[in-house]
Amino acid sequence: MKALLFFTLFMFLAAPPLEATPKKCGKYKTKLDTIQKKQRQANSVKRSNKLKEQEQKAFKTWRKCKQGKLK
């Protein structure tokens, strides 16, 4: 019983704080926001399609970072 208690306590203390994630993923969120800002401006069809691809890639990268799956 004591071993389980100590193990549980150790896991809580050893786990990285969740507050560190926004700091780490902030640059990916900024990049995504910048791309979305460009999308709201008037663009040609070709440029709009390119921005859409960039947004999807940036969103996936940001999402992976938030989930902790990014290297």
C-alpha positions as CSV (number, residue, x, y, z in Angstrom):
1,M,0.0,0.0,0.0
2,K,2.8,2.4,0.9
3,A,4.7,1.5,-2.3
4,L,1.6,2.4,-4.4
5,L,1.3,5.7,-2.5
6,F,4.9,6.6,-3.1
7,F,4.8,5.6,-6.7
8,T,1.7,7.8,-7.3
9,L,3.3,10.7,-5.6
10,F,6.5,10.3,-7.6
11,M,4.6,10.2,-10.9
12,F,2.9,13.5,-10.0
13,L,6.1,15.1,-9.1
14,A,8.1,13.7,-12.1
15,A,5.5,14.7,-14.7
16,P,6.3,17.9,-16.6
17,P,4.0,20.8,-15.8
18,L,1.2,21.4,-18.3
19,E,2.0,25.2,-18.2
20,A,5.2,24.6,-20.2
21,T,3.3,23.5,-23.3
22,P,2.0,26.9,-24.4
23,K,5.4,28.4,-24.1
24,K,6.9,25.7,-26.2
25,C,4.1,25.7,-28.8
26,G,3.8,29.5,-29.0
27,K,5.9,29.9,-32.1
28,Y,3.8,27.4,-34.0
29,K,0.6,29.2,-32.9
30,T,2.1,32.6,-34.0
31,K,3.0,31.1,-37.4
32,L,-0.6,29.8,-37.8
33,D,-2.1,33.2,-36.8
34,T,0.2,35.0,-39.3
35,I,-1.0,32.7,-42.1
36,Q,-4.6,33.1,-41.2
37,K,-4.1,36.9,-41.1
38,K,-2.8,36.8,-44.7
39,Q,-5.8,34.7,-45.7
40,R,-8.2,37.4,-44.6
41,Q,-6.6,39.8,-47.1
42,A,-7.5,39.9,-50.8
43,N,-5.5,37.3,-52.7
44,S,-5.5,35.7,-56.1
45,V,-6.9,32.1,-56.4
46,K,-3.3,30.7,-56.7
47,R,-2.1,32.6,-53.6
48,S,-5.3,31.6,-51.7
49,N,-4.6,27.9,-52.5
50,K,-1.0,28.2,-51.4
51,L,-2.0,29.9,-48.1
52,K,-4.6,27.2,-47.5
53,E,-1.9,24.5,-47.8
54,Q,0.4,26.4,-45.5
55,E,-2.4,26.8,-43.0
56,Q,-3.2,23.1,-43.0
57,K,0.5,22.3,-42.5
58,A,0.9,24.9,-39.7
59,F,-2.3,23.7,-38.0
60,K,-1.1,20.1,-38.0
61,T,2.3,21.1,-36.6
62,W,0.7,23.2,-33.9
63,R,-1.8,20.5,-33.0
64,K,1.0,17.9,-32.7
65,C,2.9,20.2,-30.4
66,K,-0.1,20.7,-28.2
67,Q,-0.6,16.9,-28.0
68,G,3.1,16.4,-27.2
69,K,3.7,14.3,-30.3
70,L,6.2,16.7,-31.9
71,K,9.9,15.8,-31.7
